[in-house]
Amino acid sequence: MRMLVTLAALCALSACGLQPMYAGGTSAGIAQGIAAIDVPAIQGRGGWLVKNALDARLGVAGQTTPQYRLDVRLDDSLEALGVLNDDTISRERRILRARYQLVDLATGSVLLDATAGSDAGIDVVSSEYATIAAEQKALENLAVDVADRMATQIAVTLRNRAAAGQ
């Protein structure tokens, strides 16, 4: 009976039209398009972290001649959330936002103009070193999260563009 239910679920799933984005591995058109994105340097430590995370995600098919350029501007802020009676800060919020554009190098047209962002809460403790270390670790985690969001949106955009036959 379980086998029958599993088989029915698989048949229903195949009828829904879902397709793997990276079907075909590194030789697939989407993977080749993603690998053909040049990411110029991004300002600041957060920019360096985001660029490295993007390079790791976008270089899935190896090096190819760039067809696209990804322009990224970051906004990294740290704000006080919890303030105690003696005006000391007990909690901070680190926010990392990216505004990015995917530009077709052949035509100069902007294929994608979007934003991605993430935030993290940080406890402020009596040790200044521990607080600074927590702020830096939060920035590292946020950079990876923002790069993941960007890479997903870029892959969807390139897939939709390929499906439209452009």
Beta strands, then each sheet from edge to edge (+ up, - down):
strand 1: 37-38
strand 2: 68-83
strand 3: 89-104
strand 4: 110-123
sheet 1: 1+ 2+ 3- 4+
end
